[in-house]
């Protein structure tokens, strides 16, 4: 019978936690419907990789799911959820944001076009900067369309 102690000593494990948040955005200049202001219920998959903790209360874990949840909620979910996410370098999107802010509505300024691809890369970098050993970010814009970033 195989025992847990028979596993490779330097084995890397991965854990995944899934989050959802709602946001609006637009892609000014796009040649399709996404040029219009619209919203998504985004699904964010965060994959963290590492060796197993070998002692204490978190023995046998890559990290505690509760700790992962706290970091992702603070770093990504709280700023993005129910916000108009806009490209601060785009004058039209900035005008819309200023109007919304004048009505005391939540906005989030980014310095790039708010495509799923760009946002996945941004989220990856933010979570890395927060100290997570992120292996992969997968950002679902619709139930059938996602972008992923593995940092490469």
C-alpha positions as a printed Julia matrix, in Angstrom:
152×3 Matrix{Float64}:
   0.0    0.0     0.0
   1.28   3.45   -0.94
   1.93   5.75    2.0
   1.91   9.53    1.98
   5.55   9.39    3.06
   6.37   7.7    -0.27
   5.72  10.92   -2.21
   8.67  12.84   -3.7
  10.4   15.09   -1.17
  10.22  18.28   -3.24
   6.74  17.74   -4.62
   4.94  20.87   -5.81
   1.22  21.02   -5.22
  -1.37  23.44   -6.57
  -4.57  24.7    -5.0
  -7.33  26.66   -6.73
  -9.93  29.02   -5.31
 -12.72  30.55   -7.39
 -14.23  34.01   -6.87
 -16.92  36.04   -8.62
 -17.48  39.76   -8.92
 -19.61  42.08  -11.03
 -18.17  45.0   -12.96
 -18.86  47.17  -15.95
 -16.49  48.37  -18.62
 -16.31  49.32  -22.27
 -13.74  48.99  -25.03
 -13.82  52.39  -26.73
 -13.02  52.0   -30.41
 -13.8   48.28  -30.51
 -15.44  47.13  -33.75
 -18.22  45.2   -32.02
 -20.79  45.4   -29.22
 -18.1   45.72  -26.54
 -17.58  49.36  -27.54
 -20.72  50.04  -25.49
 -20.79  50.3   -21.72
 -21.76  46.83  -20.44
 -21.27  44.54  -17.48
 -20.1   41.04  -16.66
 -20.27  38.65  -13.78
 -16.6   37.71  -13.82
 -15.33  34.41  -12.47
 -11.74  34.5   -11.24
  -9.75  31.32  -10.7
  -6.58  31.73   -8.67
  -4.09  28.86   -8.69
  -1.33  28.91   -6.08
   1.62  26.51   -6.23
   4.17  25.45   -3.66
   5.47  22.81   -1.39
   3.41  21.49    1.48
   3.71  23.09    4.89
   5.26  20.43    7.1
   4.28  21.45   10.64
   1.83  23.36   12.77
  -1.84  24.02   12.25
  -1.43  24.22    8.45
   0.58  21.01    8.09
  -0.15  19.34    4.75
  -1.39  22.53    3.04
   0.12  24.67    0.28
  -1.65  27.5     2.09
  -4.87  27.86    4.0
  -7.84  28.52    1.68
  -9.08  31.1     4.2
  -5.79  33.02    3.9
  -5.97  32.86    0.12
  -9.54  34.16    0.23
  -8.56  37.09    2.45
  -5.71  38.17    0.17
  -7.7   37.87   -3.07
 -10.74  39.63   -1.64
  -8.65  42.55   -0.39
  -6.4   42.81   -3.47
  -8.83  42.1    -6.32
 -12.46  41.56   -5.4
 -13.07  44.63   -3.22
 -11.6   47.14   -5.72
 -13.23  45.55   -8.8
 -16.65  44.48   -7.51
 -19.52  46.69   -8.71
 -17.13  49.23  -10.21
 -16.91  50.8   -13.64
 -13.46  49.65  -14.72
 -11.97  52.05  -17.23
  -8.86  52.9   -19.17
  -7.64  56.13  -17.61
  -5.63  56.87  -20.75
  -8.79  56.98  -22.86
 -10.54  60.39  -22.85
 -14.06  59.05  -23.52
 -13.85  56.37  -20.84
 -12.41  58.93  -18.43
 -15.34  61.28  -19.13
 -17.81  58.52  -18.28
 -15.87  57.74  -15.1
 -15.91  61.41  -14.08
 -19.67  61.53  -14.58
 -20.16  58.39  -12.46
 -17.8   59.66   -9.76
 -19.81  62.92   -9.69
 -22.81  60.77   -8.77
 -20.77  59.06   -6.05
 -20.55  55.79   -7.99
 -17.63  53.38   -7.78
 -14.99  53.43  -10.5
 -11.62  51.79  -10.92
  -9.0   53.46  -13.09
  -6.5   51.25  -14.89
  -3.73  52.4   -17.2
  -4.61  50.03  -20.03
  -7.51  48.81  -22.14
  -9.83  46.72  -19.98
  -9.75  43.5   -21.99
  -9.99  40.19  -20.14
  -6.41  39.47  -21.2
  -5.03  42.72  -19.77
  -7.04  42.4   -16.57
  -5.88  38.79  -16.04
  -2.24  39.91  -16.38
  -2.86  42.83  -14.0
  -4.51  40.58  -11.4
  -1.64  38.1   -11.66
   0.88  40.88  -10.99
  -1.17  42.31   -8.1
  -1.4   38.93   -6.38
   2.31  38.25   -6.91
   3.05  41.65   -5.36
   0.79  40.69   -2.42
   3.11  37.75   -1.75
   1.11  34.88   -3.24
   2.92  32.13   -5.13
   0.47  32.47   -8.02
   0.84  29.83  -10.7
  -2.12  30.78  -12.89
  -4.94  33.29  -13.12
  -7.98  32.47  -15.22
 -10.51  35.3   -15.68
 -13.86  34.3   -17.13
 -15.72  37.18  -18.75
 -18.65  34.99  -19.79
 -19.43  31.32  -19.05
 -17.68  30.36  -22.3
 -14.86  32.95  -22.63
 -11.8   33.39  -20.46
  -8.25  34.71  -20.49
  -5.44  33.16  -18.48
  -2.08  34.38  -17.32
   0.68  32.2   -15.93
   3.25  34.95  -15.68
   5.3   33.8   -18.66
